[in-house]
């Protein structure tokens, strides 16, 4: 059982961007949400906003946060594109598409799927990551997931992936009304 979490509301996109005041409140509500779920591991992206999202979950479960750089957000390009949204959409349509200084969707999927592949059988793990990478990880289990699903993500967001020998079941289990 894997719970894939998109970080809470953040001050920006840099690796050092922290959670906003609203994001800190969201992280506490997210931790409350996870109190009812059986979890034995929390693994986070090294980015500050992801770690600060993971901390209350791990504290509530009384477990240590593991950090894995393979959960860091995908770099679309080393250049800032004015039409970055269109370029991102194109990268979901062509998984091999790679912009200068960036990583293709296929490369990012291979990177993040290795994290899941290394999880022991029977583990119940929370992975805290970022929207683009989260969507690509979900796509590893359901090839219909793409740009439109990325657009529909919230901060935070939670999907449950139940992996079995016969495949995987992907469900969005986060409800925004939890924040109210």
N, C-alpha and C positions, 0 to 999 in steps of 0.2 A: 504494500500500500504506500503510495507516494502522494504527498500533499505539495502541490506546486503553488508557491505564494509569490505574488508580485508585491514589491515593497509598497509602503504607505506613501502618502503625499510628501514630495520632497522639494527642496529649494532650487533644484536644477538637475542637470544631467552629468556633471563632472563626477569622477569617482569620489570626490571629497564632499559632494553636496549632502547636507544633513536633511533630516525630516523637518518639515514645517511644524508650527505649533499644532495645527490640525492633524498632521501626520503622527505626532506623538500620541495624541488622543486615539487616533485610529489604531496605532500599534497596541495600545492597552485593550481596546475592544477586540482586536484580533487575538490577543492572548486569552481573553475570556472565552472566545469562540473555540479555541483549541483545548480549553480545559476539559471539554466533554469528549474529546477524541483521544484515542490511544496512540501515543507517539513515543518512540524510543530514541530518535535522533533528530537533530536540527542542524542542517548544513546551509551555510549562507555564502553568498557572493561576498568578496572582500570590500565592495563599495560601502561607504558609510551608511547610506540610506537603507541598504539591505540589512546590514548588521544591526542597525537600530530598530528595524522591524522585527528581526529575529530575537533580539534580547528578551523582550517580555514573554515571548512564547517559551523560550528555553528556561527562563526564570520560573515561570508557572509550572513547568514540567520538572523543574529541578535537575536539568541536564545541561551539559556543556555545549556551547555552539562550536561546531566544526566549520572551518573556513575552506572554501575550495575556489580557486581562481577560475576554474572552468565554468562557474556560475556567473561570472562577470558579464555585463551587458556586451552584446555584439557591437563591434565598431563597423558602421556602414561604410565609412570612408574617413581618410585623414583630412579631407576637405569639407568645408561647410557649404552645402548646397542650398540655394534658395528654394529649389524644388525638391527638397529632401523627402517629402511625403510621397511624391510620385516615384522617386528613386527607390524608396522603401517598398512601395507596392510592386514595382518591377522586380525587386529581389525576391518577392514571394512567388511571382509568376515564373521566374527563371532562377531556380535554386543554385545554378552555377555562376550567375552574374556576380561579378566582383569589381568593386570600384577601388581606385588607387588608395592604398593604405588601409583598406578594409578587409572584411572577411565575407565570403559568400554565405548564403543561407545554409548551403550544404555543409560547409566547413563548421559553421556554428552548431548545426544539428549534430554533427559527428562529435564535436567537443562536449556538448552538454549530455548527449546520450551515454557517453562513457561514464559519467557520474552515476547515472541510474544503473547501468550494467554492472557496476562494481558493488552495488548494494547487496547485502546478503539476503538470501531467501527468507521470507517471513518478516523482514524489517518493516517498520512503520515510520517513514522518514518525511520530515518537512524540509523542502528545498526552497530557500528564499532567494529570489532572483529578480529579473527585470522584464519589462513587457515584451520586447522583441525576442529575447532569448526564451522566455516562457512560452510564447506562441510557437516558436520553432521546436521546442521540446514537446509540446502537445501535438505538433504535426508528426512527430516520430511515431505517435500512436494512432493518429487519425489524419490521413493525408488531405482531407477536405478542410482542415484548419489552415487559415491563411490570413491575409491582410484584413479582411472584414472582421474576423474574430479579434485581431490585434486592436482594431479601432474600437471594438466594444468592451475592451478591458477597462477595469476601474482600478483606482489606487485606494486601498489594496484590492487584491482579488485572490481567490483560492480555487484551485481545481484539484479534484481527487482522481488519481489514476490507479486503478486496481489491475495489476499485471498478473496474468495467469499463464499457464502453458498454452492456452487456447487464444491468447491475444490480450487485449487491454480494454477496459471500460473507462472512458473519460467523462467526468461530470463536473460541471461548475457547481460548487457548493457554497460559495460566498453570496450572501444577500446583502445589498446595500442598506437595507433597513436595520441591520445589526448596528450600524453606526449611529442611528438615531436614538 
